[in-house]
Amino acid sequence: MSMIDNGTDRMKMSFAHRLSFLYDDKIVQEIAEQWLDDEFTDLSSLQTCQIECFYHLAKINPKRVMECIKKDWKKLQGYFFYSNRINTIISTLAYYPDYFIECMELMITKEFHTVREADIEKYFQHTDFMNKKCADERLRLIKQWIQEDKKELGLKCLQKTLEKGYGTELAYREFPDFNQVQKENAKENEDYWFDVFSGYIEELVIDENIFPILITQDFTNKIFQLINQGHISNVERIAINIREKAFWREGYIEIMRKLSGKIPYPNHILIRMQAIKELLEPKNLEEEILYWCLSYTHEIYFLFEYSFEESCKMHNEKLAHYGKLLAKDFSLFQKVYKQLVLSDVDTIQLGKELAKSSDCNLMWNLLCDVLRENKYIPERLYLLMGILSEQKNMDNIKEKLGVLSQDARLIPAYIVLVISRDCFANEMKRFHKVVKNREVDISKFYRLSVCQSFLELSIERFMDYMQDFAKYDNCDAIIWNLIAGKVKYEKKIKGNIDEATKKKILIFLSNERISIYNTSLNSMNEITISYIKTVIALLCHDKNVQHLKMFYNWLKDDIEEKSAIGYDIDMILDELYKQQPILFLDVFIENSNKGSNILRMIKTTNQVGTDTLSKIHSDILISWCNKKPDQRYYKIFDYTYGYEQIEGKYQWKKIAFTAMKQVKDRKSLALKLIESISLKLIITNWGKEREAKEILFDLFVKDKDKEIAELALREKKEYSEITEQLRKDELAYQKNIQRFE
């Protein structure tokens, strides 16, 4: 142990690495155990060298290492390097049955860095290295999750067990395989694996809450993949269990697709597949309706010997045919309406036929009852859209929409149907009441930006809606969206947007403090920025009037206050200076402090020439700076570099030369510009980049002011020495890495 006690960091890492190759040697195991007991009592206090040694020792004594990790788990997560190295240990040991459940319990904690459900699921794939205990441990954990509060994760992992993985052999090369016999019994272990998990799926068929998940397209696809993997018996048993309970549309589509595909199955397998197809095919009119009306055309495309366009036409004809049958037979409608209304398949054609039924109002009420009791996607209520589209009498439309507007659970459906069928003009009073009541998430109103009747509102009525929306939580993104739609419409119809409209909108945005940060709707970040850019482009290009100053000042305050991490507002800043360059400089540059968020946002990169101010014409910048040269030039060089790179060569910009002529304290400005040369750039080749920038010192070395020239000469010499040392350090580092490897 003297090497461990007295050796250098490099020697210790090398020793631990070499010990790991002899993981099954008794003496090595004793050394590892003693080393772990002596040095690794508190993992959060380890140095980089120690955590590397710990990683290698995990290959020798994983049990002791797991004990150490579990003891210090929460403390470790504040240390990014430690936690990532230790997460690697956990991620690898998770493939071993003795440590699987312990590793999973750690991985699903919030402390585990960057873990996603997909990262968890991959450990449930079958590989050639899985033995029977691997299957048993996974089944045990899946059952536990499904019975507790992690049902969704448990079912996703169960679905993953039906896949065969091929990439996890790397884990077994990294950490030794403690159970060599498992590969010798690979076929037996594989059969056991798929029998165990297929059997559990059969058990779950009777669970009313889980059954709908088992027959989804994704789950069905995984089940039928078992045929290609040589386990058709498992598919047969699952199909029989599901068919006894219900019509399995997804299963029928999947087996039909396989039978019509190009894979050359052996004849005895084709016979069994044909039997599955006959088992699952629709057996009566009700099942035919569910098959044709709940399937996308592309799902059943293989049935048609025509082009896709012709297939769509034929599919619509089928929908119309079954729609006529349902319209005439209310008892038949009662058997299928729940599945039809909750489907996200385009059933508009079906709805058009139902609209002609004498029982249409009763049907509508039943469909609404289903929506009250179930989760639904308002934008995909195609059946209701079809019914409304065939209603010629406006009173009938208002009556049906009235059913939706009276129940908070149906308000999202009401909003979408009013907008999608463009009933806004006739529903304006009731719709505005819904807006004022604030009973729904504001995101449901985003489609108003393309609603013709809404966009045709006078600016006064439109702004009334904006005032109401401003009272909602998280209203910013939707308001920018709607205003962008309105101003684009005004521009298209009238050619120009009048001053009064511009003023009302900009004052509203400023007074209501509508933020550019869309943190509540992350999926709409990019599109929201595009809306904001549109509003700025269409409303801010006129003369520098008071309401424009008010708007620019609000946006500056917004950036200063919130500064959302990872929120790229470059396009917004670019549009602001593009429309009003002088106002932008007055508000965003002159009135901001050096340590402000504005500086961080505008100078978002260390790459020369990519900051916001570099995009402003140099004459505009110079003209603005010359009005207060001793203040503004210094401020400008906080936000942008005084030099640029053209065809790989560095040179000073025109503004730098002008600044040196305009300011009184030339030495201070020269020092500021010289210091900017040495700023670190995030690049690969340090030496060459720094060397290319040395030419920038010459402007000051040749200065007529002797003091400035001497200062520049000293700085250049120091800069060159650092460049040379960095180059040497990099070469030495590369040699050490090669030697260690």
N, C-alpha and C positions, 0 to 999 in steps of 0.2 A: 504493500500500500504506500510505499515511500514515493512512488511516482505520482500518486494522487495527492499526497500531502505536500510534496515539494516541487512538483513539476510545473511548467509554464502552462498557460491556458491552451496553447496550441498542442502541447504534449498530451494534456488531459483529453481534449477532444479526439485526438488521433487514437489514444488508448481505448477510449469508450467505443469508438467506431470499430476498432479491430476486435474488441471483446464481443461485439454483437454478432460477428460471424461465427463465434464459438458458443452460441446461445445455449446449447444442450450439454456443455461440459460442466461437470459438478463444481470444479474449482472456480470457473468463470461465474457460475451462479452465486457462489459464496462471496466472491469479490463484489459482484453487483449488489447483493443484499446489504453487505456492510457499507458500501459506498452510499447507497440510498439512505440507510439509517443515519449515517454520520453527517451527510452534507445537505440532504433535501428535506429537512423538517419543516421549512417554510418556503414554499415555491414562489411566493410573491417577492421574496428578497433576493432571488437569484440574479446573477449577471448573465450576459449573453452566452459566454462560454459554458456556464453551468447548465443553462437550459438546453444547449446542444447535447451535452453529456447525458442529461436526463432523457432526452429523446432516444438516444442509442441504448440506454439502459432499459428502456421500456420494452425493447425486443428480447431482453434476457429475463426480466422479471416483471411481466405485465401486471400481475396481481398486486404486487407492492406499489407499482407506479399508479395504478388505478386508485388505491387507497390514499396515496398522497394527493392526487388530483381532486378527489371527492372532498377531502378534508379542507383544501384551500380554494375550492372552486370559485366562490363568490369574490374572494380577494384577488384572484388572478385576472378578472375581466377588465380591470383598469389598466392592464399592461398589454398593449396591442401585440407586441412581438411574442410575449409569453403565451398569451391566449391563443394566438394563431398556431404556434408550434404545438401547443398542448391539444388544440382542437384537431391537429393532424394526427396525433397519437390516438385520440378518441375515435376519429373517423376511420382509422385503420383497424383498431381493435374491435370495432363494432362488427366486423365480419367473423369474429370468433364467437361461437355460441356461449362460452363461459362468461363473456363480457358484454354480450349483445344488449341485454336489457339495461344494464348499468349505463352503457354508452348512450342508448336511446333516451334514457331519463335525463341525462345531462344535455343532450343535443336539443331537446325540446324546451329547455329553459330559456328564458329571455336573455340570459347572459352569453349564450353561445353565439359567437360572432358570425354574422352574415348567413345564418342558417335559413333555409327556405323549405317549404313542404317537399319540393322536388329533391332536396338534399336528403331528407328523411326517407322518402319513398324508395330511393335507389337501393337501400339496404335490404329491401324486401323482394328484389328480383332473384330469380333462381340462377345460380351459376354452377359450373362443374365442381366447384369446391364446397358446395353445400352438402352437409350430411343430415341424418334424420333429426339430430338434436337442433340443428339450425332451423329446420322447419317447425319443430315443436315450440321453440322459444319465440319464433315470430308469430305463430298462431296464438300462443298464450298472450302476447302483448296486444295483438290486434283485437282479441276478444275483450281484453281489459279496456282498451280505448273505446270500443263500440259500446260497452256497457256503462262507461263513465261519461265524461263530458267532452270526449275527443272523437265522437262518432265519425265526423267527416274525415279526419285524418286516418282513422282506422280503416274506413272503407276505401280510401285512396290507396292505402298500403295493401289492402286485400286485393284490390285490382292489379296492383303491381306484381303480386306473387304469381300472376298468370303469365308473366313475361320471362324470357330467358335473357340474362345479361352476359356480356362477354368481356367487360373491362376491368373486373375486380381482381383479376389475377395479379395485377400490379401490387395490390395490397398484400398479397401473400408473398410476393417477392421482397417487398419492403420489410415486412415482419414475417419471421419463419412460420411455416405451417406446423402447428402442434399436433395435428391429427392426420398423418399421412395416409391412413387407410381409407379416408373418405373418398379420395380420387379413385382408388381401386374398385370401389363399389358405386361408381358414378351412376350407372343405369338404374340400379336398385334404389339409390337415394333420390334420383329424379322422379321415378314412379311414385315413391312415397310422398314426395313434396307435392306433386300435382293432385294426388289422391286426397291428401289432407286438406288442401285449400279448396278444391272443388267440392269436397264433402261439406265443408263449412258453408260454402255458398248455397248448397242445397238446403242446409238447415235454415238459412236466413230467408229463404223464399217465403216462409209462412209469416214473417214479420211485416205487418202492414206498412210500417214507416220506412223500412229498408228496401222492400220489394221494388218500389219505383226507381230506386237508384241502380239496382241490379240489372234492370232492363233498359237503361240508357244506352245511347249509341256507343259511348266510350267503353263502358263495361262490357257490352255485348261484343265489341270488336276484340277485346282481350280474350274473352271466353272462346271465340271461334279461332283465334290464333293457335289454340291448343291443337287444332287439327293438323296444322303445318308442322307442329312440334312433335307429332306422333302420339297424341293423347286424345283421340277421337272418342274413346269410351267416356272420358270425363264430360265432354260436350254432350254426348247422348243423355247422360244421367241428369245434367243440369237442364237440358231442353225438356225432358219429360216432366221434371218437377215444375218448371215455369209454365209449361203448356197446360198442366192440370189446373193451374190457378187463373191463367188469363191468356189472351191472344198476345203473342210475343212478336210484334211487328218488326222490331229491330233485328231479332233473330232470323226471321223469315227473309228479310232483305239481305242479311249477311250470308246466309247459306246459298241464296240465289246468286249473289255476286260471286261466291267461290265456285259454284257450279258452272257459271258462264265465263269464268276467268281463263287464263292461259296456263295455269299450273297443271302439269300432267300427273294427276293423282293416280295411284294404282287402282285397278279395277275393283278390288275388294273394298277399298276406302270410298270409291265413288258410289258403290251400292249403299253403303251406310250413310253417306251424305245425302243421297236421294231419299232415304228413309227419314232423315231429319227434316228435309224439305217438306215431305208429305205430312209429317207430324205438325209442322209449324204453319202451313199454308192456311189462309182464311177458310173457315168452314161454313160460314153463313153470311147473310147480307150485312149484318152489323159489323162483322170483322172485315168484310170487303170495304165498307165505308171507312173504317179506321185505317186500313192499309192505304187506300188511295187518297184520303183527305188529310192524313197526318204525315205523308211522305213528301219530301222534296223531289222535284223532277229528276235531279241528278242521282238521287238514291235508287230510283227505279229505272233509270235510263237504259240499263242493259236489256230491258224487256222490249225495247222498241228498235226496229231496224230502219230508223229514219234519222235525220239530222236532229240536233238538239232543239232547234227552233220548232221543228215539226212535232217533236216529242212534247215540248211545252204546250203546244196547241192541243195535242191529244189529251194531255193531262188535264188541261182546263175543261175540255169537253167531259171528261170523267167527273170532275168536280161539279159541273153544271148538272150532269145526269143524276148524281147522288143528291145534289141540292134539291132537285125537283121531287125526288122520292121522299126526302125528309120534310119538305114543305107540305106534302099531302098526308104524311103519316106521323102524327104527333107522338104516338107511342114509340115509334122507331127513333124519333128525335130524342126522346127522354133517355134512351139507352146510350147515346153517344155524345150528348151535348157537352158534358163536363170535359171530356178529352179535347173536343174540338175547340172550345173557347180558350183553353189554356195553351194550345199549340202555338209555336212561333212560325209555323208554315203559313205561307200566303194562301188563305182560304177566302179571299175577297169574292171570288166567283161563286163559291158556295153560299156566302152571305147574301149575295144578290138574289139568289133563288129563294132563300128563306124569307126575304123581304116581301115576296109575292104571296106568302102563306096567309090564310085567314087567321091563323094562330100566331101571327108575327109578334104582337104585343106580349102575349103570354110567353113566347119563346125568349123575347128580349128580357123579360123579368127573370126568367130562370137562369139565363146567362149571367145576369147581374148578380144573382144569388151566389153563383159559383165564384165570381170575382170577390165577393165580400168575404168568403171563407178561405181563400187561397192567395198565395203570392202570385203576382202576375207582372208582366212587362207591358206597361201602357202603350209603348210604341209598336207593339206587335199584336194588338187586338184586331187582327185582320177580319175575323168573322163579323165583329160589330161594325167595322168600317164598311164592309160589303153591304150589310143591311142598310146602313144610313145612306150609302151612295145611290140606292134604288128608291129612296123615299122622295116622292115628288111633292108631297104636301108639307109645307114648312111647319104646320101645327103638329104633324106626326113626328117630325124631327125634334121639335122643341119638347114634346112629351117624353120622348125616349131619353133625350139628354137630361131632362128634369129628374128622371129616376137616378141618374148618376150624380147629379149635383147636390142631392139631398143627403148623401152619405159620405162621411169623411174618407172612408176606405175606398170609395169610388171616384173621388175628386181627381186623382191622377189620370184615370181613364177619361173623365169628362174633359179635362184640359186638352189631352192629346187628340181626342175625337173632334172637338171644336176646331182645333187648329188644322188637323190633317184633312178634314172635310170642308175647311174654309167656311164654317158656320159662324165665324166671329161677328160679322156684321149684324146677324139676327140674334146673337146670344150676348151682345155687348153688356147689357145691364146685369144679367146673371153672372157673366164671366167676371166683370169688375167686382162684384160682390165676393166671388171666390177669391180673387186677388187680395182684397181688403181683409178677409177673414184669416189669411195666413195659416191655413190648415194643411198645407202641403209643402214639401221641399221645393225651394225656388228653382232648382235645376229643371223641374218639369216644364218650365215656361220657355226654355231656350229655343224651341221651334217657332216661337212668335217672330223671330227675326226673318223668317221666310214666309210669314202669313200675309198674303196680299191685303186683306181687309184691315189688319192691324197696322201695316205700314202706311196705309192710306189715311190714317187718322191725322187730324190737324196737329200741329206741333203742341198746341195747348193741351189737347186730350192725351197725346202721347206722353207729355211730361207729367200729367196727372198719374199715369201708370208708373212712370219712373219714380215718382215720389212715394208711391205705395210700395214698390219693390225695394226701395232703399230702407224700408222698415224691417225687412227680412234679415235673418242671420245669413252670413256668407253670401251676400247679394252681389258682390263686386263683379264676378265673372259674367253673370247673366246680364247685368246692366250694360257692361261694355259690349257684350254680344248684341243686345237689342239696339243700342244706340248706333253701333256700326251698321246694322241692317237698315236702320232708318235713314242715316245720312247717305248711304249708298243708293237707297231708293230715291231720295230727294234729288241727288245728283243726276241719276239716270232719267228721271221724269222731267225735272225742271232745267237741267243743264248746269245750274248753279244753286248753291245753298245760300239763302238770304242771311244778312247780318244778324237779324233778330233771332233766327233759329240758332245760329252759331253761338251767339251770346247766351241764350237761355241754357243750352246744353253745357257749355263750358262752366258757367256759373254754378249750375246744378252739380256737376262733377266735383267742383272745388268745395262748395258749401257742404255737400253730403259726404265729402271725404271718401269718394269711391276709389278704392285702392287698386293699384296695378298688380298687386300680389294676389294670386289666385290659389292660396294654400289649401282651401277647402275642397277644390276640385282638381286634384293633381293630374287626372287624365286629360284635362282640358288646358293645361298650361300653355302649350305651344299655340293652340288655336286662339286662346284668349289674348296672348301677346299680339297675334296677327290682327285681332279686332281692335286692340288699343292703337296699334300702328295706323289702321284705317281711319279711326276717329281723328287722330292727330293730323294725318295727311289731308283730310277733307275740311277740318275746322280751324287749322292753325297757320294757314299760309298768308293771311292778310296782314295789314299793318300792325305794328306793335301797340295794340290798344290795351286798355286797363284790364279787361276780363282775360286777355291772354296772359298778362303778367300774373294775375291771380291763379290761373290754371297751372302755369309753369312752377310757381312757388309751391302750390299744393303737391305736385308730383315730386319736387325736391324734398319737401317735408316727409312725404310717404317713403321715399327711398331711405332717408335718414333714420326714420323711426323703425322700419320693419326689416329691410335688408334680408329677405328670405334666402337661406343657404341653398345653393344649387339652382337658383331661379335666374335664368339668363335674360337680362333686359337690354342687351346691346342694341337690338332692333328698335326698341322704344327710344333709347337715348339718341341713336342715329337719326331717327325721324324727327325728334325734337330740335336738334341742331340744324337739320336739313331745312325745316320750315322757318325757323327763327334763329339764325346763328348768333346774332348779337344778343338777343334776349336770353338764349341758352347760356352764353358766356357770362352775362350779367348775373343770372340767377344761380346757375349750377357751379360756376367756377369762382367768381369774385366773392360770393357770399358764403362759401363753404370753408371749413377748417381743414388743415392738413391731415388730421387724424380721422376725418369723417368717413361715413359710408360712401359718400359721393366719390371721394378719391378712390376708394377700393373698387367701386362699381365701374367708374370710367376707365381707370387704368387696371383693367382686369387681367392683363397679361404682361409677362416680362419680354415677350417677343416684340422686337422693334417694328414700329409702323402699323401695329394692329390695334392700338388704343383709339378711343373715340375721337380725340382731338386731332389725331394724325389725318383724319378724313376731312377735316375742315380746310378750306382753301387757305393757303399761307397768307395771302394778302389780307383776308378778313381777320385772321388772328393778329397779324402785325398792326393793322389799323386800330384794332381794339386795344392792344397793349400800349400803343404809342400815346394814347390819351392819358394813361397813368403808368408810364414805363417803369418807375422804380417800385411799383407794387405788382403790376400785372405780369411782367415777364417772369418774376420769381414764382408767381402763382402758376403760370402756364407750365413751367418746367417741373412742377410737382405732379402734373397730370400727364405729361407727354415727354418723350425723349427729344433732345435737341438735335439728334442725328438720325440718319436713315441708312438703309442698306439697299444699294442698287446693283444688281448683277454680281452679288457677292462682295462688293466693296462698300466700306463705310465712308460716309461723308456728312458734314454738318449741314443742317437745313438752313434755308434762307433766314428763318426767324432767329436762329442762333447768332448769325453774323449781325443782323439788325439789332438784336438785344445788346450785344457788346458795344454798339455805337450809341445806344439810347440811354442806358442806365448811368447813374452817377458813380455808384460803387462797383466798378468793373471787376475788381479783385474778388469780391464776394460772389458775383455771378459766375466768374471764371471757375472758382472753386466748386460751385454747385454743378456746373456742367462737367467739370473734370471728374467729380465724384460719380456722376451718372454713367461714366464709361465703365467703371468697375463693377456695376451691378451684376449680380449673378444671373445667368441665363440658364433655363432648363433645357439643355441640349446634350447631345451625346459626346461630341468631341470638344472638350474644354480648351485644350492647348491651341488648336488652330483658330477657334473662334476668338479667343483673347488676343492672339497674335494679329488677327485681321483688324482688330479695333485699335491697335497701337497708333495707327496713322492719325487718329482723332486728336491725339495730344499735340500734334504739330501746329494746330491753329494757335495754341497758347504759347508753345515754345518759341514761336516766331513773333510773338506780340511785341509791340513797341514799348510797352511798359516792362521794364527790366524785372520788377518784382514778380509780375505775373509769369514772365518767361522762366524765371528761376524756380518758381513754385511748380510750374508745369513740368520742368525738366526733372525735378525730384520725384514728382508723382509718376512720371513715365518710367523712371529707373526702377522704382519700387514695384510698379505694375509688371515690368518685364521680369524682375526677379521672382515674383509670385507665380507668373505664368510658367517659368522654367521649372520651379519647384513642383508645381501641380503636375506638370508633365512627367517629372521623375517619379513622383508619388504614384501616379497612375500606372506607370510601367512596372514599378516594384510590386504594386498590388496585384497586377495581372500575373506576374511571375509566381508570387506566393500562392495564389489561387490554383495555378496549374500544378505547383509542387504538392500542395495539400491533396488535390484530387488524385 
